[in-house]
């Protein structure tokens, strides 16, 4: 049975209800829910209240570039740009798809791209990234916005993680990395390898330079630098949620290395401040970017002032004077030669362009028929994708989830959708994805269209979905799906047929982080069984705004 529904923009309803839908203000790139630049010469942390975990950054001339872990999400290795270390925008991705293709054509929760390292060397941008199940890869580009090269294996092996290169003054190249205990059976050690001068291949198995078991358990995420004849390895210890930032230094590349804790939570509310990047400005100022793990929101990015004392870095504010700093929440911006416009990563999407916004990522390597922009009509068309016969739940079996990061503690997502099913069992809608997930779905049943809230708790343990609430409905044309997220990541789903009056469906749902990533929100469309044609869901726009009171 097929019940097609015509697509309608309902522009007059949108324009006449600006308190609910503000077309002009939603079309820009400036976030309506989190802006770190206070506009008075100061900034607040986190500078990115979104899951850019394991951040690494560099300065090239007057520009700053950052990348981060992306795990199973594709495209991977986001590349962000800034002129002042506070205001950032996404300019591209360094990884169009993940290899091996046959592995990552299906969701690989918690696997894939772990902590990367970005560097600029002899006119090229380098990103080294680890896949803990395969080895350490390298991608390169002349332009940080791309195109980037296909991945090259630098060092193969299971459990190799967190690489960082160093080209020494004499041209010799080295690579430091850590080990994942879950794969290698060892952890809390750092190894330095020789590389060829192009940085494309290691020349040996490496030398153990530091064992953190005694003082800094789970030491990992090393970043390699050289300053004033000292070799430095910045490395977090103590684990993701409650760790601290360690710095090692030596006048010899293979050590012995002294160690010091240079940043810790102290009396601040910022748990586990560690793993990130030292960046030096043209004027000599030093700054440190790091993450904070805040559960369902993922690992958000902070910016800390940094000073050098006796050839040791002190990160944050050291009120005690013992060399270990604490994170700041409010601080003056870096001293850049001029001011730059306030900028944030893009969130909302009007789908009026020939490509998706750079904020979007799939749950696996995408197929070209999952979603197609239709810029002439001003919408994105998602086609229903068959669920596998061995379907467990969406956590494992929804590669075609089109998702983006939670952008703030509280926000509202509204999507304008025309649902056009062709077959019984087709379902599309708005989803909050993580180890627990929930969605507001429109389903084509045997006799009617139904809207429902479905929840899956402990999806990572292969739990089944539970239908929470359902009702029949027949929309005139367009339906508006909404999820409102408040502090503590509690979500409420609702829908509207006129964009003004929203009816709650089901009960509150608390989002949960995914496999090493924060919860994400986005769109999906699936169907039961195989047919030679698919229904579709036309999404006019997807807007992230301040949460309704």
Secondary structure, 3 states (H helix, E strand, C coil): CCCCCCCCCCHHHHHCCCCCCCHHHHCCCCCCCCCCECCCCEEECCCECCCCCCCEEEEECCEEEEECCCECCECEEEEEEECCCCCEEEEEEEECCCCCHHHHCCCCCCCCECCCEEEEECCEEEEEEEECCCEEEEEEECCCCCCCCCCEEEEECCCEEEEEEEECCCCCEEEEEEECHHHHCCCCEEEEEEECCCCCCECCCCEEEEECCCCCCCCEEEEEEEECCEEEEEEEECCCCCCEEEEEEECCCCCCCEEEEEECCCCCCCCCCEEEEEEECCCCCEEEEEEEECHHHCEEEEEEEEEEECCEEEECECCCCCCCEECCCEEECCCCCCCCCCCCCCCCECCCCCCCCCCCEECCCCCCCCEEEECCCCEEEEECEECCCCCCCHHHHCCCCEEEECCCCCEEEEEEEEEECCCCCCEEEEEEECCCEEEEEEEECCCCEEEEEEEECCHHHCCCCEEEEEEECCCCCCEEEEEEEEHHHEEEEEEECCCCCCEECCCCEECCCCCCCCCEEEEEEEECCCCCCCCEEEEEEEEEECCCC
